[in-house]
Amino acid sequence: MITADGSTTIHITEWDEQYHSKHGAIQEAKHVFIKNGLSLFSDQKISILEIGFGTGLNSFITFLEAAKMKLIIDYVGVEAYPLAAEEFEKMNYVEQLNAKEFSNDFNKMHHQDWEIKGEISPEFSLTKRKQFFNEISDENKFNLIYFDAFGARVQPELWTEEIFDKMHKALKLGGVLVTYSAKGSVRRAMLAVGFLVEKLPGPPGKREMLRGTKAP
């Protein structure tokens, strides 16, 4: 489906749920994950964990922004149910982001084999892990987590203290987790496992979002 800013997403009919905000997939990604996450870092080497690799939108926008911010990024995307080629090939992000010169990089992200670390560019490496979120066991590894799981309305088991404890452990000290969600139950789960939690203005169509920091 086409979202309000002209960018595509995938609608899951049985859940009445989208991979991205219907108010604008690209706008949401830039606001939540770039403005309130990636922008905290510049001119350094960082590692990012994405919870829900999905359509590849967040990784592609991060790849585009990394060059501007002089970042070297080691990006890990976790996805239990990878999209089929006929699905991700219908995404119009390259055109909507005016990034046609990087279309091969977007394709490379999707066609790269799973479970291996590949180089998209000298400044951006990608590892895609086919894995359920409750199987994540990384510790003190990431500077930034993009928590982009399906909403708690349809998959409440992904927004529990158990999952956020895994996220907290996966972050380095001073590391940051950003998510589009602002539900009270999500905020309380994050607080319970030790995150310092901020409510921030949300993307179009949402009043608020959350950002958690692992106290140094």
C-alpha positions, 0 to 999 in steps of 0.5 A, a space after each residue: 500500500 502507499 502511505 501518506 508521504 508516497 512511500 510504500 509499506 506492506 499491509 497484513 490483512 489478517 492483523 489490520 497492521 502495516 510494516 510502517 505508519 500509514 501516515 508516511 513510512 519514510 517520514 516515520 523512519 526518519 523521525 524515529 530512527 534517524 532524528 531521535 536515534 542516529 543523529 546522537 552519533 557522528 564522526 565515529 564507528 558504531 554498531 546498530 541492531 534493528 529489531 524487525 529488518 522487514 522491508 529494509 527501509 530503516 537500514 537503507 535510510 541509515 546507509 544514506 545518512 551514514 555518509 553525510 554524518 561520517 559514520 562507519 556502521 556495523 548494522 545487524 538486522 533481525 527478522 524471523 520472517 524475511 520478505 519474498 523477492 516479489 515483496 521487497 522489489 515492489 518497495 519504492 524507497 529508492 525513488 522516494 528518497 531520490 537515491 537512484 544512484 544507490 539502487 544497487 546498494 538497496 538490492 544488495 541489502 536484500 539479496 545478501 545471504 543471511 547469517 553472514 557479514 557483508 559489505 554494502 560499502 566501505 563504511 557500511 557492513 550488514 548482517 541479517 539474522 533470521 531469528 526470533 527476538 526472544 532468541 537474541 543473546 548479544 551482550 554489550 555489543 550495540 550503540 543503538 537499537 532500532 526497535 521496530 517490531 509489529 505493534 503491541 496490539 497484534 504481538 504483545 509478546 514482543 513488548 515485554 520485560 523479557 524482550 526489553 531486558 535482552 535489549 538492555 543487555 545487548 546495548 553498550 553502556 550509554 547505548 540508546 534504544 528508540 521505538 515508535 511506540 509510546 504505550 504506557 505498558 512499553 514504557 513501564 517494561 523499559 523502566 523495569 529492566 533499567 532503561 532511562 526512558 524519555 517521551 519524545 514528540 512522535 512522527 506524523 500521526 503519533 503524539 509521542 514515541 519513546 527513547 531509552 538509554 542504558 545508564 553509563 
